[in-house]
Amino acid sequence: MLDLKDYGIQMWDEKKIASFRLTLLNWYDQEKRDLPWRRSQNPYHIWVSEIMLQQTQVQTVIPYYNRFLEWFPTIEKLAEAPEERLLKAWEGLGYYSRVRNMQKAAQQIMTDFDGLFPNNHQDISKLKGIGPYTAGAISSIAFNLPEPAVDGNVMRVMARLFEVNYDIGNPKNRKIFQAIMEILIDPERPGDFNQALMDLGTDIESAKNPKPEQSPIKFFCAAYLHGTYDKYPIKLPKKKPKPIQIQAFVLVNAQGKYLLEKNNQGRLLGGFWSFPFIETDLIGQQLDLFEENNTVLESISKVATFEDTYQLKPQWTNQTFPSVKHTFSHQKWTINLKEGLLSDQPSFQDQSRKLEWVDPDDMSHYPMAAPQKKMLEAYFKNNK
């Protein structure tokens, strides 16, 4: 077991730990948020909520959560869901690998656990896409197991509570906060204990504009008592996302339909529909010329020969559109739109690409990620 003294952390005695638990849980009993997933002990419901809540605000999640359970009311329904229906349910939440992993985990449950959600921490941790935090949350909330749920909110509270001089953004340091929580967690009400810290970290102990004077645990908090609150938590700046230039092509045929392409390649936006687009940041690509020569030359070729790539020869218009910007965790896209008109509705010979002509009124049936939605808004706003 990790010795916290090695990290400069002096844990409290049993009496103080008991007092802390009582103080925190009394506050939670009075102030806890009324959330749909807190009205259920169903581990499937709790699992859905925890995955959705990762890097997404509660008020945003609630309608998604309700619709998801309406569309996929059981683990079996989730396991059998068509990909497009699955992505449509998640559309707008981002981080789409999460819902794909949820489906794989649902299939695991159907195969390995006879369709019943596992009721112990070890088996829950084996499910696809469930990391230590989610496993701890489900174990404690659904099954009352004394397992910590350590996320950014909890690490922030713990960092202030014990003046932890380690970067909470460094995954290697998570074990320190896990060890603290294993000692502090209330063995009788572990789910409520974890959720109390989540609520506290979301509001009073938030990263921006915290309200330390209102904290129910301020007299336990070393940073508050020592006047070092502004120093904690320690979090070093993240690496800035790489800027990427994208050229998107808005092709309209004689019937007023638009060309959409399904992304069948790569993890980023895989399975979603959008206007055809290609990366045009050739300068950035050429910096890596000696490292990935073939990739760069192939990409340059594609940029130069759009007509050959799609076997289409549109009449390009001079219409201008505002650039679309979208930031992922590792990339920052600037997307420029180019409009092209076609006098017929050609079919497509290239079977490796999934291309369809789509009426504007039918676009809502196609799962689209945020960049495509922004492109649609920019295009149609300009073409009113």
C-alpha positions as CSV (number, residue, x, y, z in Angstrom):
1,M,0.0,0.0,0.0
2,L,1.2,3.5,-0.8
3,D,2.8,5.3,2.2
4,L,1.5,8.9,2.0
5,K,4.2,10.1,4.3
6,D,6.6,9.6,1.3
7,Y,4.7,12.2,-0.5
8,G,4.6,14.7,2.4
9,I,1.0,14.0,3.4
10,Q,0.2,13.5,7.0
11,M,-3.1,11.7,7.4
12,W,-5.5,12.3,10.2
13,D,-6.3,10.1,13.2
14,E,-9.4,8.0,13.2
15,K,-11.4,10.5,15.3
16,K,-10.8,13.3,12.8
17,I,-11.6,11.0,9.9
18,A,-14.9,10.1,11.5
19,S,-15.7,13.7,12.1
20,F,-14.9,14.6,8.5
21,R,-17.2,11.9,7.2
22,L,-20.0,13.0,9.4
23,T,-19.6,16.7,8.4
24,L,-19.5,15.9,4.7
25,L,-22.4,13.5,4.7
26,N,-24.6,15.8,6.9
27,W,-24.0,18.6,4.3
28,Y,-24.8,16.2,1.5
29,D,-28.1,15.1,3.1
30,Q,-29.1,18.8,3.2
31,E,-27.7,20.0,-0.1
32,K,-27.5,17.1,-2.6
33,R,-28.7,17.8,-6.1
34,D,-31.9,16.1,-7.3
35,L,-30.6,14.3,-10.4
36,P,-32.5,11.6,-12.4
37,W,-29.7,8.9,-11.9
38,R,-29.8,9.5,-8.2
39,R,-33.3,8.2,-8.1
40,S,-32.2,4.8,-9.2
41,Q,-30.0,2.0,-7.9
42,N,-29.9,0.4,-11.3
43,P,-26.2,-0.1,-12.2
44,Y,-27.0,0.3,-15.9
45,H,-28.5,3.7,-15.3
46,I,-25.7,4.8,-13.1
47,W,-23.1,3.6,-15.7
48,V,-24.8,5.6,-18.5
49,S,-24.8,8.8,-16.3
50,E,-21.2,8.4,-15.3
51,I,-19.9,8.0,-18.8
52,M,-22.0,11.0,-20.0
53,L,-20.9,13.2,-17.2
54,Q,-17.2,12.9,-18.1
55,Q,-16.2,16.4,-19.2
56,T,-19.9,17.4,-19.7
57,Q,-22.0,19.6,-17.4
58,V,-24.9,18.1,-15.6
59,Q,-27.6,20.2,-17.2
60,T,-26.4,19.3,-20.6
61,V,-26.4,15.6,-19.7
62,I,-29.9,15.3,-18.3
63,P,-31.9,15.3,-21.6
64,Y,-29.3,13.0,-23.2
65,Y,-29.5,10.6,-20.3
66,N,-33.3,10.5,-20.5
67,R,-33.4,10.0,-24.2
68,F,-30.6,7.3,-24.1
69,L,-32.6,5.2,-21.6
70,E,-35.7,5.7,-23.7
71,W,-34.0,4.4,-26.8
72,F,-31.9,1.7,-25.1
73,P,-33.9,0.8,-21.9
74,T,-31.8,-2.3,-21.2
75,I,-28.3,-3.6,-21.6
76,E,-29.5,-6.0,-24.2
77,K,-31.0,-3.2,-26.3
78,L,-27.7,-1.2,-26.1
79,A,-25.7,-4.3,-27.1
80,E,-27.8,-4.8,-30.2
81,A,-28.2,-1.1,-31.3
82,P,-27.2,-0.2,-34.9
83,E,-24.2,2.1,-35.1
84,E,-26.1,5.0,-36.6
85,R,-28.7,4.9,-33.9
86,L,-26.0,4.7,-31.2
87,L,-24.1,7.7,-32.6
88,K,-27.4,9.7,-33.1
89,A,-28.1,9.2,-29.4
90,W,-24.7,10.5,-28.4
91,E,-24.6,13.3,-31.1
92,G,-23.4,16.5,-29.5
93,L,-21.8,15.0,-26.4
94,G,-18.4,14.4,-28.1
95,Y,-15.8,11.8,-27.3
96,Y,-17.7,9.2,-29.3
97,S,-15.3,6.4,-28.5
98,R,-17.1,6.4,-25.1
99,V,-20.4,5.3,-26.5
100,R,-18.8,2.7,-28.8
101,N,-17.0,1.3,-25.7
102,M,-20.3,1.3,-23.9
103,Q,-21.8,-0.9,-26.5
104,K,-18.8,-3.3,-26.4
105,A,-19.1,-3.5,-22.7
106,A,-22.8,-4.2,-23.0
107,Q,-21.9,-7.0,-25.4
108,Q,-19.4,-8.3,-22.8
109,I,-22.1,-8.3,-20.2
110,M,-24.5,-10.3,-22.4
111,T,-21.8,-12.8,-23.2
112,D,-19.8,-13.1,-20.0
113,F,-22.4,-12.2,-17.3
114,D,-25.6,-13.6,-18.7
115,G,-26.9,-10.1,-19.3
116,L,-26.6,-9.0,-15.7
117,F,-24.4,-6.1,-14.7
118,P,-21.5,-7.5,-12.6
119,N,-21.8,-6.7,-8.9
120,N,-18.2,-6.6,-7.8
121,H,-15.4,-4.1,-8.4
122,Q,-13.1,-6.5,-10.1
123,D,-15.6,-7.6,-12.8
124,I,-16.9,-4.1,-13.3
125,S,-13.3,-3.0,-14.0
126,K,-12.9,-5.6,-16.7
127,L,-15.7,-4.0,-18.8
128,K,-14.6,-2.1,-21.9
129,G,-14.2,1.7,-21.4
130,I,-14.6,1.5,-17.6
131,G,-11.6,3.0,-15.9
132,P,-10.8,3.3,-12.1
133,Y,-13.1,6.3,-11.6
134,T,-16.1,4.8,-13.3
135,A,-15.6,1.4,-11.6
136,G,-15.4,3.1,-8.2
137,A,-18.5,5.2,-8.9
138,I,-20.7,2.3,-10.0
139,S,-19.4,0.0,-7.3
140,S,-20.1,2.5,-4.5
141,I,-23.3,4.0,-5.8
142,A,-25.1,0.9,-7.2
143,F,-23.6,-1.8,-4.8
144,N,-22.6,0.2,-1.7
145,L,-19.0,-1.1,-2.0
146,P,-16.3,1.1,-0.3
147,E,-14.5,1.9,-3.5
148,P,-13.3,5.5,-4.1
149,A,-14.3,7.4,-7.3
150,V,-11.4,9.7,-8.0
151,D,-11.9,12.2,-10.7
152,G,-10.7,15.8,-11.3
153,N,-13.2,17.2,-8.8
154,V,-12.2,14.8,-6.1
155,M,-8.5,15.4,-6.7
156,R,-9.0,19.1,-6.5
157,V,-10.8,18.8,-3.1
158,M,-8.1,16.4,-1.8
159,A,-5.3,18.6,-3.0
160,R,-6.6,21.6,-1.0
161,L,-7.6,19.4,2.0
162,F,-4.0,18.1,2.5
163,E,-1.9,20.6,0.5
164,V,-0.8,18.0,-2.0
165,N,2.2,19.3,-3.9
166,Y,1.8,17.1,-6.9
167,D,0.3,17.9,-10.3
168,I,-3.3,16.6,-10.5
169,G,-3.1,16.6,-14.3
170,N,-0.3,14.0,-14.3
171,P,-1.8,10.5,-14.5
172,K,1.1,9.1,-12.5
173,N,0.0,11.1,-9.5
174,R,-3.6,9.7,-9.4
175,K,-2.4,6.9,-7.1
176,I,-1.7,9.5,-4.4
177,F,-5.3,10.7,-4.4
178,Q,-6.6,7.2,-4.6
179,A,-4.6,6.3,-1.5
180,I,-6.0,9.3,0.4
181,M,-9.6,8.4,-0.6
182,E,-9.2,4.7,0.4
183,I,-8.5,5.9,3.9
184,L,-11.2,8.6,4.0
185,I,-14.2,6.9,2.3
186,D,-17.1,6.2,4.6
187,P,-17.6,2.3,4.7
188,E,-21.3,2.6,5.6
189,R,-22.3,5.1,2.9
190,P,-19.5,5.0,0.2
191,G,-21.8,6.0,-2.7
192,D,-23.1,9.1,-0.9
193,F,-19.6,9.9,0.3
194,N,-18.3,9.9,-3.3
195,Q,-21.2,11.8,-4.6
196,A,-20.9,14.4,-1.9
197,L,-17.3,15.1,-3.0
198,M,-18.5,15.3,-6.6
199,D,-21.1,17.9,-5.7
200,L,-18.6,19.8,-3.6
201,G,-16.0,19.8,-6.3
202,T,-18.5,20.9,-9.0
203,D,-19.7,23.9,-7.1
204,I,-18.2,25.2,-3.9
205,E,-14.8,23.7,-4.5
206,S,-14.8,24.4,-8.3
207,A,-11.7,25.1,-10.3
208,K,-12.9,28.6,-11.3
209,N,-14.5,30.9,-8.8
210,P,-14.4,28.6,-5.7
211,K,-16.3,29.7,-2.6
212,P,-14.0,28.4,0.3
213,E,-15.9,30.4,2.9
214,Q,-19.1,28.3,2.1
215,S,-17.3,25.0,2.2
216,P,-18.7,22.6,4.8
217,I,-15.3,21.1,5.3
218,K,-13.3,24.4,5.4
219,F,-12.1,23.7,9.0
220,F,-10.6,20.4,7.8
221,C,-8.9,22.1,4.8
222,A,-5.2,22.7,5.3
223,A,-5.1,25.1,2.3
224,Y,-7.9,27.2,3.8
225,L,-6.5,27.2,7.3
226,H,-2.9,28.1,6.1
227,G,-4.0,30.7,3.6
228,T,-2.6,28.7,0.6
229,Y,-6.0,28.1,-1.1
230,D,-5.0,29.8,-4.3
231,K,-1.9,27.6,-4.7
232,Y,-3.9,24.3,-4.9
233,P,-4.5,22.2,-6.8
234,I,-1.2,22.2,-8.7
235,K,-2.0,21.8,-12.3
236,L,0.6,22.4,-15.1
237,P,-0.6,23.8,-18.4
238,K,-1.7,21.3,-21.1
239,K,0.0,21.1,-24.4
240,K,-1.9,23.3,-26.9
241,P,-3.9,21.6,-29.6
242,K,-2.2,21.4,-33.0
243,P,-3.8,23.8,-35.6
244,I,-5.1,22.1,-38.7
245,Q,-6.5,23.7,-41.9
246,I,-9.4,21.9,-43.5
247,Q,-11.1,22.4,-46.9
248,A,-14.7,21.3,-47.0
249,F,-16.7,20.9,-50.2
250,V,-20.4,21.7,-50.3
251,L,-21.7,20.0,-53.4
252,V,-25.3,20.7,-54.5
253,N,-27.0,18.7,-57.4
254,A,-29.8,19.6,-59.7
255,Q,-32.4,18.2,-57.2
256,G,-31.1,20.5,-54.4
257,K,-29.6,17.6,-52.5
258,Y,-26.2,17.8,-50.8
259,L,-23.3,15.3,-50.9
260,L,-22.5,13.8,-47.5
261,E,-19.7,11.3,-46.8
262,K,-19.6,8.9,-43.9
263,N,-16.2,8.7,-42.2
264,N,-15.2,5.1,-42.4
265,Q,-11.5,5.7,-41.6
266,G,-9.8,6.6,-38.4
267,R,-11.0,7.1,-34.8
268,L,-11.7,10.8,-35.0
269,L,-15.3,11.3,-36.1
270,G,-15.5,7.7,-37.3
271,G,-19.0,6.7,-38.3
272,F,-20.3,10.3,-38.7
273,W,-21.6,12.0,-41.8
274,S,-20.3,15.3,-43.1
275,F,-19.5,17.3,-46.2
276,P,-16.5,15.8,-47.9
277,F,-13.4,17.4,-46.6
278,I,-9.6,17.2,-46.8
279,E,-6.7,18.5,-44.8
280,T,-4.9,21.3,-46.6
281,D,-2.2,22.4,-44.1
282,L,0.5,21.4,-46.6
283,I,3.2,23.5,-44.9
284,G,2.7,21.7,-41.6
285,Q,2.7,18.4,-43.5
286,Q,5.9,19.2,-45.4
287,L,7.7,19.9,-42.1
288,D,7.4,16.1,-41.5
289,L,8.4,15.3,-45.1
290,F,11.5,13.3,-44.2
291,E,9.6,11.4,-41.6
292,E,6.4,10.5,-43.5
293,N,7.3,11.1,-47.1
294,N,4.7,8.9,-48.7
295,T,1.9,10.1,-46.5
296,V,2.6,13.7,-47.3
297,L,2.9,13.2,-51.1
298,E,-0.4,11.2,-51.1
299,S,-2.1,14.0,-49.1
300,I,-0.8,16.7,-51.5
301,S,-2.0,14.7,-54.4
302,K,-5.5,14.4,-52.9
303,V,-5.7,18.1,-52.3
304,A,-4.7,18.9,-55.9
305,T,-7.1,16.4,-57.5
306,F,-10.5,16.6,-55.7
307,E,-12.3,15.9,-59.0
308,D,-10.3,12.7,-59.6
309,T,-10.8,11.6,-56.0
310,Y,-14.6,11.9,-56.0
311,Q,-15.1,11.4,-59.8
312,L,-17.1,14.7,-59.9
313,K,-16.6,17.8,-61.9
314,P,-18.7,20.5,-60.2
315,Q,-18.9,24.1,-61.3
316,W,-17.3,26.0,-58.4
317,T,-19.1,29.2,-57.3
318,N,-17.4,32.3,-56.0
319,Q,-19.7,32.3,-52.9
320,T,-17.8,33.0,-49.7
321,F,-18.5,31.6,-46.2
322,P,-17.2,32.4,-42.8
323,S,-14.6,30.0,-41.6
324,V,-15.7,27.3,-39.1
325,K,-13.5,26.7,-36.0
326,H,-13.7,23.6,-33.8
327,T,-11.3,22.5,-31.1
328,F,-10.7,18.9,-30.1
329,S,-8.4,18.0,-27.2
330,H,-5.4,17.6,-29.5
331,Q,-6.3,19.5,-32.7
332,K,-7.8,22.9,-33.5
333,W,-9.5,22.9,-36.9
334,T,-10.1,25.9,-39.1
335,I,-12.5,24.8,-41.9
336,N,-13.1,26.7,-45.1
337,L,-16.2,26.0,-47.2
338,K,-16.2,25.8,-51.0
339,E,-19.5,25.5,-52.9
340,G,-19.9,23.5,-56.1
341,L,-22.9,22.9,-58.3
342,L,-23.7,19.9,-60.4
343,S,-26.3,19.7,-63.2
344,D,-27.3,16.1,-62.5
345,Q,-27.2,13.5,-59.7
346,P,-24.3,11.3,-60.5
347,S,-23.8,7.9,-58.9
348,F,-20.5,6.8,-57.3
349,Q,-18.1,4.2,-58.6
350,D,-15.6,4.2,-55.6
351,Q,-17.0,1.5,-53.3
352,S,-14.4,2.4,-50.6
353,R,-16.3,5.6,-49.9
354,K,-19.8,5.9,-48.4
355,L,-21.4,8.8,-50.2
356,E,-25.0,9.8,-50.4
357,W,-27.1,12.7,-51.9
358,V,-29.2,14.0,-49.0
359,D,-32.2,16.4,-49.0
360,P,-31.7,19.2,-46.4
361,D,-34.9,18.1,-44.7
362,D,-33.5,14.6,-44.2
363,M,-30.1,15.6,-42.7
364,S,-31.4,15.3,-39.1
365,H,-31.6,11.6,-39.6
366,Y,-27.9,11.3,-40.1
367,P,-25.5,11.3,-37.1
368,M,-23.3,14.4,-37.4
369,A,-20.6,15.6,-35.1
370,A,-20.1,19.2,-34.0
371,P,-17.8,20.3,-36.9
372,Q,-20.4,19.3,-39.5
373,K,-23.2,21.0,-37.6
374,K,-21.1,24.2,-37.5
375,M,-20.5,23.8,-41.3
376,L,-24.2,23.5,-41.9
377,E,-25.0,26.6,-39.8
378,A,-22.3,28.6,-41.6
379,Y,-23.5,27.5,-45.0
380,F,-27.2,27.9,-44.6
381,K,-26.9,31.2,-42.6
382,N,-25.0,32.6,-45.6
383,N,-27.4,31.2,-48.1
384,K,-30.7,32.4,-46.6
